[in-house]
Amino acid sequence: MATDLHELLRSLRVWDPKVTDLPSFEPAAAPATPLPLFAEWFAAAVAAGQTEPHTMSLATADESGLPDVRIVMLHGADGDGWSFASHAGSRKGRHLAGRPYAALGFYWPVLGRQVRVRGPVTAAPSEDAQGDLHARSTGALAAALTGRQSEILPSLDDLARASESAWERASREPEAPVPSWTLYRLRAEEVEFFQGDERRRHVRLRYRREGQQNGEEWSRELLWP
C-alpha cells in the first residue's frame, strides 16, 4: 500500500516532551553581540545530545537569482565570520563567485531552537583553507581529493574508483594539497535567534549590524513569531 503522505504529515508533532526540552530564553539578558549567544546555544545543543549540531543549511543564489540550499558543516565562528568549505568549482562555489552573499540556518530540535545568519561571503586565503582541511580527518581529505563536486557522474563505479584512489593518497600524503578547496567566511549582517514555545509563543531576537565603522555595533529587536 502506498504511503499517504498527507496523513503521515498530520500525524506528526513537533517538540515531543519525551525527547525535547524547551528551555526559557530571556532576550533582555542576551549579550550585546550575537557571537557569544551563538556559542552558548551551540554548546547547549551539544550538551543536550543534539545529533550533528554543527550541520547547517546554506542558501545561495545563481546568476539569475534562483535560490538553492544544501546541508554543509560549520567549520568555525569567530570575529572573521561563520566558516564553511567547498570546492571553488562546485555549484555553491560558482554561486558565491557570482553572488557573494549567503544565508545559514541551524536547527536544534532537541531544544526547539533555530539560528539564522545572513551576510556577504568572502574566500579565506588559500593557506587558511589548506590548513583547515589538513586538520580534519583522512576521510575529509579523501573526499576533497576526489574532487569534481557537482559535475555529472557517469556511474557509481567511476565514483568508487576515484574515491578509492583518493583514500589511498590521503592515507599516504596527509598534507596533500587540494588547490580548489576553499574556506568561505560569512560576515553576518543579521543573526536571528528563535526559541520555540509549546504554546506557540516563540521568542525571536534579531541582531542587525549597524554602520560600517565599528563592526561590533549591533542593534537588537524582537520579532513576532
N, CA and C atoms as a LAMMPS dump frame, in Angstrom:
ITEM: TIMESTEP
0
ITEM: NUMBER OF ATOMS
675
ITEM: BOX BOUNDS ff ff ff
-5.0000000000000000e+02 5.0000000000000000e+02
-5.0000000000000000e+02 5.0000000000000000e+02
-5.0000000000000000e+02 5.0000000000000000e+02
ITEM: ATOMS id mol type element x y z
1 1 1 N 0.848 -1.192 0
2 1 2 C 0 0 0
3 1 3 C 0.891 1.254 0
4 2 1 N 0.527 2.196 -0.85
5 2 2 C 1.307 3.42 -0.953
6 2 3 C 1.157 4.26 0.317
7 3 1 N 2.217 4.966 0.655
8 3 2 C 2.189 5.829 1.828
9 3 3 C 1.305 7.043 1.572
10 4 1 N 0.413 7.344 2.496
11 4 2 C -0.402 8.558 2.422
12 4 3 C 0.407 9.67 3.084
13 5 1 N 1.072 10.462 2.276
14 5 2 C 1.964 11.48 2.806
15 5 3 C 1.227 12.496 3.66
16 6 1 N 0.036 12.896 3.224
17 6 2 C -0.706 13.91 3.975
18 6 3 C -1.122 13.397 5.351
19 7 1 N -1.572 12.136 5.413
20 7 2 C -1.928 11.553 6.698
21 7 3 C -0.717 11.455 7.607
22 8 1 N 0.406 11.06 7.019
23 8 2 C 1.638 10.933 7.799
24 8 3 C 2.057 12.286 8.362
25 9 1 N 1.976 13.321 7.537
26 9 2 C 2.339 14.663 8
27 9 3 C 1.434 15.131 9.126
28 10 1 N 0.136 14.864 8.997
29 10 2 C -0.804 15.315 10.03
30 10 3 C -0.615 14.567 11.347
31 11 1 N -0.02 13.387 11.284
32 11 2 C 0.173 12.586 12.491
33 11 3 C 1.378 13.031 13.307
34 12 1 N 2.24 13.831 12.722
35 12 2 C 3.479 14.216 13.391
36 12 3 C 3.269 15.408 14.309
37 13 1 N 4.055 15.434 15.366
38 13 2 C 4.01 16.545 16.307
39 13 3 C 5.428 17.065 16.527
40 14 1 N 5.555 18.373 16.687
41 14 2 C 6.867 18.951 16.948
42 14 3 C 7.097 19.047 18.443
43 15 1 N 8.379 18.958 18.837
44 15 2 C 8.786 19.158 20.218
45 15 3 C 8.049 18.232 21.186
46 16 1 N 8.095 16.951 20.893
47 16 2 C 7.543 15.932 21.776
48 16 3 C 8.264 16.033 23.12
49 17 1 N 7.535 16.241 24.223
50 17 2 C 8.195 16.403 25.525
51 17 3 C 9.014 15.188 25.963
52 18 1 N 8.778 14.033 25.342
53 18 2 C 9.562 12.853 25.691
54 18 3 C 11.016 12.989 25.233
55 19 1 N 11.232 13.781 24.187
56 19 2 C 12.59 13.894 23.63
57 19 3 C 13.054 15.339 23.51
58 20 1 N 12.214 16.278 23.91
59 20 2 C 12.54 17.692 23.733
60 20 3 C 12.434 18.446 25.051
61 21 1 N 13.411 19.26 25.315
62 21 2 C 13.394 20.14 26.483
63 21 3 C 13.425 21.576 25.974
64 22 1 N 12.31 22.279 26.12
65 22 2 C 12.239 23.651 25.637
66 22 3 C 12.692 24.593 26.756
67 23 1 N 13.922 25.082 26.676
68 23 2 C 14.412 25.978 27.727
69 23 3 C 13.805 27.365 27.577
70 24 1 N 13.902 28.14 28.629
71 24 2 C 13.444 29.523 28.563
72 24 3 C 14.523 30.371 27.887
73 25 1 N 14.12 31.513 27.374
74 25 2 C 15.053 32.451 26.753
75 25 3 C 14.594 33.853 27.089
76 26 1 N 15.44 34.58 27.786
77 26 2 C 15.131 35.953 28.167
78 26 3 C 15.967 36.898 27.312
79 27 1 N 15.398 37.464 26.267
80 27 2 C 16.184 38.309 25.359
81 27 3 C 16.804 39.531 26.02
82 28 1 N 16.183 40.043 27.074
83 28 2 C 16.738 41.226 27.739
84 28 3 C 18.11 40.932 28.338
85 29 1 N 18.382 39.654 28.615
86 29 2 C 19.669 39.283 29.204
87 29 3 C 20.682 38.844 28.155
88 30 1 N 20.31 38.916 26.882
89 30 2 C 21.207 38.481 25.811
90 30 3 C 22.388 39.439 25.685
91 31 1 N 23.543 38.936 25.251
92 31 2 C 24.719 39.803 25.11
93 31 3 C 24.527 40.843 24.014
94 32 1 N 25.412 41.816 23.982
95 32 2 C 25.293 42.924 23.035
96 32 3 C 25.59 42.509 21.603
97 33 1 N 26.33 41.42 21.417
98 33 2 C 26.685 40.939 20.08
99 33 3 C 26.249 39.491 19.945
100 34 1 N 26.004 39.006 18.732
101 34 2 C 25.41 37.676 18.567
102 34 3 C 26.351 36.498 18.764
103 35 1 N 27.645 36.672 18.537
104 35 2 C 28.539 35.516 18.571
105 35 3 C 28.575 34.82 19.931
106 36 1 N 28.67 35.551 21.058
107 36 2 C 28.657 34.849 22.348
108 36 3 C 27.377 34.047 22.585
109 37 1 N 26.241 34.58 22.144
110 37 2 C 24.985 33.854 22.314
111 37 3 C 24.969 32.622 21.42
112 38 1 N 25.496 32.737 20.197
113 38 2 C 25.569 31.574 19.32
114 38 3 C 26.425 30.482 19.966
115 39 1 N 27.581 30.858 20.521
116 39 2 C 28.459 29.884 21.162
117 39 3 C 27.758 29.214 22.342
118 40 1 N 27.009 29.997 23.105
119 40 2 C 26.27 29.449 24.252
120 40 3 C 25.211 28.456 23.803
121 41 1 N 24.434 28.832 22.779
122 41 2 C 23.383 27.941 22.282
123 41 3 C 23.981 26.698 21.629
124 42 1 N 25.087 26.853 20.918
125 42 2 C 25.725 25.7 20.289
126 42 3 C 26.191 24.717 21.355
127 43 1 N 26.844 25.229 22.397
128 43 2 C 27.31 24.361 23.476
129 43 3 C 26.141 23.664 24.17
130 44 1 N 25.027 24.368 24.322
131 44 2 C 23.845 23.771 24.946
132 44 3 C 23.285 22.649 24.076
133 45 1 N 23.313 22.824 22.751
134 45 2 C 22.835 21.782 21.846
135 45 3 C 23.718 20.542 21.939
136 46 1 N 25.024 20.759 22.009
137 46 2 C 25.95 19.632 22.166
138 46 3 C 25.675 18.906 23.476
139 47 1 N 25.544 19.651 24.564
140 47 2 C 25.314 19.059 25.878
141 47 3 C 23.983 18.317 25.942
142 48 1 N 23.004 18.766 25.172
143 48 2 C 21.687 18.133 25.171
144 48 3 C 21.639 16.889 24.297
145 49 1 N 22.741 16.567 23.617
146 49 2 C 22.785 15.378 22.783
147 49 3 C 22.235 15.566 21.388
148 50 1 N 22.155 16.815 20.913
149 50 2 C 21.678 17.053 19.563
150 50 3 C 22.59 16.368 18.548
151 51 1 N 22.018 15.582 17.647
152 51 2 C 22.797 14.902 16.619
153 51 3 C 23.366 15.912 15.63
154 52 1 N 24.661 15.828 15.376
155 52 2 C 25.341 16.672 14.39
156 52 3 C 24.921 18.148 14.496
157 53 1 N 25.126 18.763 15.63
158 53 2 C 24.701 20.161 15.793
159 53 3 C 25.473 21.139 14.927
160 54 1 N 26.606 20.704 14.376
161 54 2 C 27.433 21.581 13.546
162 54 3 C 27.021 21.571 12.087
163 55 1 N 25.975 20.829 11.746
164 55 2 C 25.473 20.887 10.377
165 55 3 C 24.493 22.046 10.248
166 56 1 N 24.423 22.614 9.056
167 56 2 C 23.584 23.803 8.843
168 56 3 C 23.133 23.852 7.395
169 57 1 N 22.039 24.527 7.157
170 57 2 C 21.582 24.788 5.79
171 57 3 C 22.333 25.999 5.253
172 58 1 N 22.788 25.895 4.028
173 58 2 C 23.464 27.008 3.35
174 58 3 C 22.664 27.355 2.105
175 59 1 N 22.169 28.581 2.048
176 59 2 C 21.388 29.048 0.909
177 59 3 C 22.204 30.039 0.091
178 60 1 N 22.233 29.809 -1.221
179 60 2 C 22.902 30.704 -2.159
180 60 3 C 21.953 30.951 -3.333
181 61 1 N 22.375 31.798 -4.263
182 61 2 C 21.569 32.07 -5.448
183 61 3 C 22.469 32.099 -6.67
184 62 1 N 21.924 31.652 -7.813
185 62 2 C 22.709 31.649 -9.041
186 62 3 C 22.667 33.027 -9.7
187 63 1 N 23.246 33.128 -10.897
188 63 2 C 23.352 34.435 -11.57
189 63 3 C 21.997 35.022 -11.931
190 64 1 N 20.972 34.162 -12.006
191 64 2 C 19.626 34.649 -12.307
192 64 3 C 18.834 34.966 -11.046
193 65 1 N 19.439 34.726 -9.897
194 65 2 C 18.755 34.978 -8.636
195 65 3 C 17.948 33.803 -8.134
196 66 1 N 18.05 32.646 -8.801
197 66 2 C 17.304 31.473 -8.365
198 66 3 C 18.006 30.851 -7.161
199 67 1 N 17.262 30.566 -6.09
200 67 2 C 17.891 30.087 -4.861
201 67 3 C 18.207 28.599 -4.9
202 68 1 N 19.127 28.217 -4.052
203 68 2 C 19.475 26.818 -3.851
204 68 3 C 19.875 26.654 -2.397
205 69 1 N 19.704 25.465 -1.861
206 69 2 C 20.035 25.226 -0.461
207 69 3 C 20.548 23.806 -0.319
208 70 1 N 21.456 23.611 0.645
209 70 2 C 22.001 22.299 0.936
210 70 3 C 22.514 22.288 2.373
211 71 1 N 22.816 21.105 2.886
212 71 2 C 23.349 20.978 4.237
213 71 3 C 24.867 20.886 4.161
214 72 1 N 25.552 21.713 4.93
215 72 2 C 27.01 21.688 5
216 72 3 C 27.429 21.72 6.47
217 73 1 N 28.732 21.656 6.699
218 73 2 C 29.259 21.639 8.059
219 73 3 C 29.851 22.99 8.425
220 74 1 N 29.568 23.441 9.631
221 74 2 C 30.193 24.653 10.157
222 74 3 C 31.639 24.341 10.517
223 75 1 N 32.565 25.132 9.988
224 75 2 C 33.977 24.928 10.282
225 75 3 C 34.489 25.863 11.368
226 76 1 N 33.734 26.879 11.702
227 76 2 C 34.151 27.791 12.76
228 76 3 C 33.268 29.017 12.779
229 77 1 N 33.301 29.73 13.894
230 77 2 C 32.582 31 14.02
231 77 3 C 33.39 31.873 14.972
232 78 1 N 33.856 33.005 14.458
233 78 2 C 34.685 33.905 15.257
234 78 3 C 34.556 35.318 14.705
235 79 1 N 35.494 36.174 15.044
236 79 2 C 35.435 37.552 14.594
237 79 3 C 35.51 37.709 13.086
238 80 1 N 36.017 36.695 12.394
239 80 2 C 36.096 36.745 10.934
240 80 3 C 34.81 36.289 10.262
241 81 1 N 33.912 35.657 11.024
242 81 2 C 32.644 35.22 10.456
243 81 3 C 32.375 33.744 10.686
244 82 1 N 31.258 33.284 10.136
245 82 2 C 30.878 31.876 10.18
246 82 3 C 31.52 31.195 8.972
247 83 1 N 32.242 30.089 9.181
248 83 2 C 33.056 29.486 8.124
249 83 3 C 32.511 28.134 7.663
250 84 1 N 32.636 27.892 6.374
251 84 2 C 32.316 26.597 5.766
252 84 3 C 33.242 26.432 4.576
253 85 1 N 33.29 25.243 4.002
254 85 2 C 34.257 24.992 2.936
255 85 3 C 33.641 24.176 1.802
256 86 1 N 34.23 24.322 0.628
257 86 2 C 33.791 23.576 -0.547
258 86 3 C 34.805 23.783 -1.661
259 87 1 N 34.623 23.06 -2.758
260 87 2 C 35.432 23.313 -3.944
261 87 3 C 34.95 24.59 -4.631
262 88 1 N 35.876 25.363 -5.136
263 88 2 C 35.52 26.605 -5.821
264 88 3 C 34.654 26.341 -7.047
265 89 1 N 34.82 25.176 -7.673
266 89 2 C 34.056 24.86 -8.883
267 89 3 C 32.741 24.166 -8.627
268 90 1 N 32.394 23.925 -7.361
269 90 2 C 31.105 23.307 -7.051
270 90 3 C 29.979 24.293 -7.351
271 91 1 N 28.745 23.81 -7.29
272 91 2 C 27.626 24.717 -7.556
273 91 3 C 27.619 25.872 -6.579
274 92 1 N 27.792 25.568 -5.285
275 92 2 C 27.793 26.647 -4.298
276 92 3 C 28.965 27.589 -4.523
277 93 1 N 30.129 27.027 -4.913
278 93 2 C 31.291 27.867 -5.187
279 93 3 C 31.045 28.803 -6.353
280 94 1 N 30.406 28.29 -7.401
281 94 2 C 30.09 29.142 -8.562
282 94 3 C 29.067 30.203 -8.189
283 95 1 N 28.077 29.818 -7.387
284 95 2 C 27.091 30.802 -6.94
285 95 3 C 27.766 31.934 -6.173
286 96 1 N 28.645 31.566 -5.253
287 96 2 C 29.28 32.576 -4.413
288 96 3 C 30.256 33.449 -5.189
289 97 1 N 30.826 32.897 -6.257
290 97 2 C 31.699 33.707 -7.1
291 97 3 C 30.897 34.79 -7.816
292 98 1 N 29.67 34.451 -8.225
293 98 2 C 28.83 35.41 -8.944
294 98 3 C 28.007 36.298 -8.042
295 99 1 N 27.555 35.738 -6.923
296 99 2 C 26.745 36.477 -5.952
297 99 3 C 27.277 36.153 -4.557
298 100 1 N 28.251 36.894 -4.082
299 100 2 C 28.92 36.561 -2.816
300 100 3 C 28.109 36.949 -1.588
301 101 1 N 26.948 36.339 -1.452
302 101 2 C 26.058 36.597 -0.331
303 101 3 C 25.331 35.294 -0.023
304 102 1 N 25.133 34.982 1.245
305 102 2 C 24.519 33.697 1.587
306 102 3 C 23.751 33.806 2.888
307 103 1 N 22.984 32.757 3.179
308 103 2 C 22.263 32.644 4.442
309 103 3 C 22.51 31.256 5.018
310 104 1 N 22.602 31.196 6.342
311 104 2 C 22.797 29.946 7.056
312 104 3 C 21.607 29.706 7.968
313 105 1 N 21.268 28.436 8.166
314 105 2 C 20.189 28.083 9.078
315 105 3 C 20.587 26.891 9.938
316 106 1 N 20.556 27.072 11.252
317 106 2 C 20.806 25.985 12.195
318 106 3 C 19.486 25.608 12.847
319 107 1 N 19.265 24.296 13.032
320 107 2 C 18.061 23.847 13.736
321 107 3 C 18.464 22.761 14.717
322 108 1 N 18.163 23.018 15.992
323 108 2 C 18.468 22.07 17.059
324 108 3 C 17.152 21.668 17.725
325 109 1 N 16.439 20.686 17.144
326 109 2 C 15.096 20.344 17.623
327 109 3 C 15.054 19.83 19.047
328 110 1 N 16.152 19.269 19.545
329 110 2 C 16.145 18.766 20.912
330 110 3 C 15.894 19.89 21.92
331 111 1 N 16.177 21.134 21.524
332 111 2 C 15.929 22.303 22.367
333 111 3 C 14.897 23.258 21.764
334 112 1 N 14.368 22.924 20.596
335 112 2 C 13.41 23.803 19.937
336 112 3 C 14.007 25.128 19.526
337 113 1 N 15.282 25.092 19.088
338 113 2 C 15.978 26.335 18.769
339 113 3 C 16.433 26.382 17.317
340 114 1 N 16.387 27.588 16.767
341 114 2 C 16.938 27.868 15.446
342 114 3 C 17.839 29.097 15.541
343 115 1 N 18.818 29.143 14.651
344 115 2 C 19.62 30.357 14.467
345 115 3 C 19.74 30.589 12.971
346 116 1 N 19.46 31.82 12.552
347 116 2 C 19.557 32.19 11.14
348 116 3 C 20.598 33.301 11.002
349 117 1 N 21.458 33.139 10.013
350 117 2 C 22.554 34.089 9.798
351 117 3 C 22.595 34.437 8.319
352 118 1 N 22.802 35.715 7.999
353 118 2 C 22.994 36.053 6.589
354 118 3 C 23.925 37.245 6.456
355 119 1 N 24.623 37.285 5.303
356 119 2 C 25.569 38.36 5.068
357 119 3 C 26.469 38.053 3.891
358 120 1 N 27.393 38.94 3.584
359 120 2 C 28.316 38.741 2.465
360 120 3 C 29.343 37.653 2.789
361 121 1 N 29.832 37.013 1.729
362 121 2 C 30.77 35.902 1.873
363 121 3 C 32.058 36.221 1.122
364 122 1 N 33.181 35.933 1.746
365 122 2 C 34.489 36.073 1.099
366 122 3 C 35.252 34.764 1.246
367 123 1 N 36.217 34.563 0.365
368 123 2 C 37.079 33.385 0.43
369 123 3 C 38.295 33.711 1.285
370 124 1 N 38.616 32.822 2.203
371 124 2 C 39.795 32.994 3.045
372 124 3 C 41.05 32.741 2.214
373 125 1 N 42.223 33.197 2.664
374 125 2 C 43.47 32.891 1.96
375 125 3 C 43.651 31.379 1.781
376 126 1 N 44.306 30.997 0.696
377 126 2 C 44.477 29.581 0.382
378 126 3 C 45.148 28.813 1.51
379 127 1 N 46.116 29.434 2.176
380 127 2 C 46.809 28.725 3.25
381 127 3 C 45.864 28.416 4.417
382 128 1 N 44.878 29.283 4.637
383 128 2 C 43.89 29.005 5.681
384 128 3 C 43.023 27.812 5.285
385 129 1 N 42.633 27.764 4.007
386 129 2 C 41.797 26.671 3.526
387 129 3 C 42.531 25.338 3.627
388 130 1 N 43.801 25.317 3.205
389 130 2 C 44.567 24.075 3.257
390 130 3 C 44.819 23.653 4.701
391 131 1 N 45.11 24.613 5.574
392 131 2 C 45.322 24.299 6.98
393 131 3 C 44.075 23.727 7.623
394 132 1 N 42.924 24.306 7.296
395 132 2 C 41.661 23.808 7.824
396 132 3 C 41.394 22.388 7.343
397 133 1 N 41.635 22.138 6.069
398 133 2 C 41.404 20.812 5.502
399 133 3 C 42.312 19.767 6.136
400 134 1 N 43.578 20.099 6.285
401 134 2 C 44.535 19.113 6.787
402 134 3 C 44.406 18.884 8.292
403 135 1 N 43.647 19.722 8.961
404 135 2 C 43.375 19.5 10.38
405 135 3 C 42.211 18.532 10.576
406 136 1 N 41.562 18.145 9.488
407 136 2 C 40.387 17.285 9.576
408 136 3 C 40.764 15.827 9.325
409 137 1 N 39.778 14.978 9.185
410 137 2 C 40.008 13.539 9.098
411 137 3 C 40.559 13.125 7.742
412 138 1 N 41.077 11.902 7.704
413 138 2 C 41.531 11.329 6.435
414 138 3 C 40.383 11.273 5.442
415 139 1 N 39.194 10.949 5.938
416 139 2 C 38.029 10.895 5.064
417 139 3 C 37.697 12.237 4.444
418 140 1 N 37.846 13.313 5.231
419 140 2 C 37.579 14.653 4.7
420 140 3 C 38.564 14.985 3.585
421 141 1 N 39.845 14.647 3.804
422 141 2 C 40.848 14.899 2.772
423 141 3 C 40.574 14.046 1.548
424 142 1 N 40.213 12.776 1.746
425 142 2 C 39.915 11.9 0.614
426 142 3 C 38.743 12.43 -0.205
427 143 1 N 37.718 12.915 0.472
428 143 2 C 36.569 13.472 -0.246
429 143 3 C 36.982 14.682 -1.058
430 144 1 N 37.834 15.547 -0.468
431 144 2 C 38.292 16.729 -1.188
432 144 3 C 39.161 16.337 -2.383
433 145 1 N 40.01 15.324 -2.206
434 145 2 C 40.873 14.868 -3.298
435 145 3 C 40.079 14.213 -4.416
436 146 1 N 38.954 13.61 -4.083
437 146 2 C 38.113 13.002 -5.121
438 146 3 C 37.657 14.064 -6.105
439 147 1 N 37.313 15.248 -5.586
440 147 2 C 37.03 16.402 -6.439
441 147 3 C 35.824 16.234 -7.346
442 148 1 N 35.759 17.1 -8.347
443 148 2 C 34.713 17.099 -9.376
444 148 3 C 33.316 17.281 -8.788
445 149 1 N 33.235 17.956 -7.662
446 149 2 C 31.955 18.142 -6.99
447 149 3 C 30.953 18.861 -7.879
448 150 1 N 29.743 18.336 -7.935
449 150 2 C 28.605 18.869 -8.699
450 150 3 C 28.683 18.577 -10.192
451 151 1 N 29.756 17.935 -10.665
452 151 2 C 29.82 17.547 -12.076
453 151 3 C 28.959 16.309 -12.311
454 152 1 N 28.637 16.04 -13.594
455 152 2 C 27.863 14.857 -13.945
456 152 3 C 28.698 13.609 -13.675
457 153 1 N 28.113 12.63 -12.989
458 153 2 C 28.791 11.369 -12.668
459 153 3 C 28.284 10.281 -13.611
460 154 1 N 29.174 9.701 -14.438
461 154 2 C 28.728 8.67 -15.381
462 154 3 C 28.154 7.432 -14.703
463 155 1 N 28.777 6.985 -13.6
464 155 2 C 28.299 5.783 -12.92
465 155 3 C 28.875 5.736 -11.517
466 156 1 N 28.268 4.914 -10.652
467 156 2 C 28.779 4.746 -9.303
468 156 3 C 30.131 4.03 -9.298
469 157 1 N 30.387 3.239 -10.338
470 157 2 C 31.698 2.59 -10.453
471 157 3 C 32.801 3.634 -10.611
472 158 1 N 32.522 4.683 -11.384
473 158 2 C 33.51 5.757 -11.556
474 158 3 C 33.794 6.427 -10.206
475 159 1 N 32.745 6.631 -9.425
476 159 2 C 32.923 7.234 -8.105
477 159 3 C 33.749 6.324 -7.208
478 160 1 N 33.458 5.032 -7.233
479 160 2 C 34.178 4.096 -6.378
480 160 3 C 35.666 4.088 -6.699
481 161 1 N 35.995 4.089 -7.99
482 161 2 C 37.408 4.069 -8.388
483 161 3 C 38.111 5.353 -7.964
484 162 1 N 37.475 6.511 -8.215
485 162 2 C 38.094 7.785 -7.858
486 162 3 C 38.237 7.916 -6.342
487 163 1 N 37.227 7.463 -5.619
488 163 2 C 37.27 7.56 -4.166
489 163 3 C 38.349 6.662 -3.585
490 164 1 N 38.474 5.459 -4.103
491 164 2 C 39.497 4.533 -3.602
492 164 3 C 40.89 5.11 -3.804
493 165 1 N 41.115 5.686 -4.981
494 165 2 C 42.408 6.306 -5.259
495 165 3 C 42.664 7.48 -4.321
496 166 1 N 41.611 8.266 -4.063
497 166 2 C 41.751 9.428 -3.174
498 166 3 C 42.045 8.987 -1.745
499 167 1 N 41.383 7.942 -1.279
500 167 2 C 41.645 7.441 0.062
501 167 3 C 43.087 6.96 0.197
502 168 1 N 43.584 6.274 -0.816
503 168 2 C 44.965 5.79 -0.778
504 168 3 C 45.938 6.962 -0.685
505 169 1 N 45.681 8.015 -1.487
506 169 2 C 46.578 9.157 -1.452
507 169 3 C 46.471 9.913 -0.132
508 170 1 N 45.256 10.069 0.377
509 170 2 C 45.07 10.777 1.644
510 170 3 C 45.79 10.062 2.786
511 171 1 N 45.779 8.733 2.762
512 171 2 C 46.471 7.963 3.799
513 171 3 C 47.982 8.077 3.655
514 172 1 N 48.43 8.164 2.406
515 172 2 C 49.871 8.221 2.123
516 172 3 C 50.422 9.621 2.271
517 173 1 N 49.602 10.637 1.903
518 173 2 C 50.03 12.033 1.937
519 173 3 C 49.014 12.864 2.722
520 174 1 N 49.096 12.84 4.044
521 174 2 C 48.099 13.58 4.84
522 174 3 C 48.137 15.091 4.639
523 175 1 N 49.205 15.601 4.004
524 175 2 C 49.292 17.034 3.715
525 175 3 C 49.098 17.323 2.224
526 176 1 N 48.507 16.383 1.497
527 176 2 C 48.314 16.568 0.053
528 176 3 C 47.484 17.83 -0.21
529 177 1 N 47.944 18.704 -1.094
530 177 2 C 47.201 19.938 -1.369
531 177 3 C 45.987 19.682 -2.26
532 178 1 N 44.959 20.473 -2.054
533 178 2 C 43.766 20.445 -2.905
534 178 3 C 43.513 21.894 -3.31
535 179 1 N 44.091 22.343 -4.438
536 179 2 C 44.044 23.772 -4.795
537 179 3 C 42.64 24.351 -4.895
538 180 1 N 41.658 23.539 -5.294
539 180 2 C 40.305 24.067 -5.462
540 180 3 C 39.539 24.187 -4.149
541 181 1 N 40.089 23.598 -3.079
542 181 2 C 39.372 23.622 -1.8
543 181 3 C 39.402 25.031 -1.226
544 182 1 N 38.234 25.548 -0.89
545 182 2 C 38.095 26.948 -0.479
546 182 3 C 37.38 27.041 0.854
547 183 1 N 37.934 27.836 1.733
548 183 2 C 37.291 28.133 3.01
549 183 3 C 36.572 29.471 2.867
550 184 1 N 35.265 29.441 3.049
551 184 2 C 34.447 30.646 2.912
552 184 3 C 34.087 31.181 4.295
553 185 1 N 34 32.509 4.383
554 185 2 C 33.62 33.148 5.641
555 185 3 C 32.455 34.104 5.397
556 186 1 N 31.392 33.873 6.11
557 186 2 C 30.206 34.737 6.022
558 186 3 C 30.271 35.762 7.151
559 187 1 N 30.348 37.035 6.779
560 187 2 C 30.357 38.12 7.763
561 187 3 C 28.907 38.534 8.005
562 188 1 N 28.408 38.187 9.17
563 188 2 C 26.989 38.355 9.445
564 188 3 C 26.567 39.819 9.45
565 189 1 N 25.469 40.084 8.756
566 189 2 C 24.798 41.379 8.853
567 189 3 C 23.546 41.265 9.717
568 190 1 N 22.957 40.053 9.722
569 190 2 C 21.794 39.777 10.568
570 190 3 C 21.956 38.39 11.179
571 191 1 N 21.597 38.269 12.445
572 191 2 C 21.579 36.969 13.123
573 191 3 C 20.302 36.916 13.952
574 192 1 N 19.493 35.889 13.707
575 192 2 C 18.246 35.75 14.459
576 192 3 C 18.283 34.483 15.305
577 193 1 N 17.865 34.626 16.564
578 193 2 C 17.756 33.505 17.49
579 193 3 C 16.276 33.229 17.749
580 194 1 N 15.884 31.97 17.565
581 194 2 C 14.483 31.558 17.697
582 194 3 C 14.393 30.494 18.787
583 195 1 N 13.622 30.766 19.815
584 195 2 C 13.36 29.783 20.86
585 195 3 C 11.907 29.359 20.796
586 196 1 N 11.69 28.082 20.503
587 196 2 C 10.333 27.579 20.41
588 196 3 C 9.639 27.525 21.762
589 197 1 N 8.311 27.622 21.724
590 197 2 C 7.484 27.568 22.927
591 197 3 C 6.298 26.66 22.631
592 198 1 N 5.98 25.758 23.57
593 198 2 C 4.932 24.772 23.303
594 198 3 C 3.56 25.411 23.114
595 199 1 N 3.368 26.639 23.607
596 199 2 C 2.115 27.347 23.388
597 199 3 C 2.202 28.283 22.181
598 200 1 N 3.254 28.092 21.407
599 200 2 C 3.495 28.841 20.166
600 200 3 C 3.768 30.316 20.417
601 201 1 N 4.242 30.627 21.624
602 201 2 C 4.673 31.993 21.925
603 201 3 C 6.191 32.05 21.736
604 202 1 N 6.598 31.716 20.536
605 202 2 C 8.02 31.618 20.249
606 202 3 C 8.714 32.968 20.438
607 203 1 N 9.926 32.918 20.964
608 203 2 C 10.699 34.131 21.182
609 203 3 C 11.714 34.264 20.058
610 204 1 N 11.667 35.392 19.362
611 204 2 C 12.592 35.657 18.259
612 204 3 C 13.351 36.961 18.543
613 205 1 N 14.667 36.849 18.572
614 205 2 C 15.521 38.013 18.79
615 205 3 C 16.44 38.172 17.589
616 206 1 N 16.367 39.334 16.953
617 206 2 C 17.202 39.584 15.771
618 206 3 C 18.245 40.648 16.079
619 207 1 N 19.491 40.32 15.75
620 207 2 C 20.603 41.273 15.792
621 207 3 C 20.827 41.795 14.38
622 208 1 N 21.081 43.091 14.27
623 208 2 C 21.438 43.681 12.97
624 208 3 C 22.672 44.552 13.141
625 209 1 N 23.642 44.328 12.271
626 209 2 C 24.873 45.11 12.322
627 209 3 C 24.572 46.541 11.89
628 210 1 N 25.068 47.49 12.651
629 210 2 C 24.816 48.895 12.356
630 210 3 C 26.104 49.585 11.933
631 211 1 N 26.053 50.309 10.798
632 211 2 C 27.199 51.09 10.349
633 211 3 C 28.332 50.23 9.841
634 212 1 N 29.331 50.876 9.286
635 212 2 C 30.481 50.193 8.712
636 212 3 C 31.779 50.506 9.446
637 213 1 N 31.766 51.501 10.343
638 213 2 C 32.997 51.905 11.004
639 213 3 C 33.417 50.939 12.095
640 214 1 N 32.471 50.537 12.905
641 214 2 C 32.756 49.628 14.013
642 214 3 C 31.938 48.365 13.809
643 215 1 N 32.631 47.28 13.462
644 215 2 C 31.932 46.046 13.131
645 215 3 C 31.223 45.393 14.293
646 216 1 N 31.434 45.881 15.523
647 216 2 C 30.802 45.268 16.675
648 216 3 C 29.615 46.074 17.19
649 217 1 N 29.114 46.989 16.405
650 217 2 C 27.921 47.73 16.786
651 217 3 C 26.696 47.008 16.236
652 218 1 N 25.836 46.557 17.131
653 218 2 C 24.662 45.789 16.736
654 218 3 C 23.418 46.376 17.391
655 219 1 N 22.322 46.356 16.654
656 219 2 C 21.022 46.658 17.24
657 219 3 C 20.309 45.341 17.504
658 220 1 N 19.349 45.371 18.431
659 220 2 C 18.573 44.175 18.758
660 220 3 C 17.102 44.523 18.738
661 221 1 N 16.293 43.569 18.254
662 221 2 C 14.865 43.785 18.205
663 221 3 C 14.148 42.454 18.275
664 222 1 N 12.962 42.469 18.911
665 222 2 C 12.124 41.293 18.963
666 222 3 C 11.249 41.227 17.719
667 223 1 N 10.901 40.01 17.304
668 223 2 C 10.035 39.797 16.151
669 223 3 C 8.81 38.974 16.586
670 224 1 N 7.688 39.268 15.976
671 224 2 C 6.507 38.429 16.215
672 224 3 C 6.788 37.029 15.686
673 225 1 N 6.281 36.016 16.402
674 225 2 C 6.508 34.639 15.94
675 225 3 C 5.635 34.301 14.728
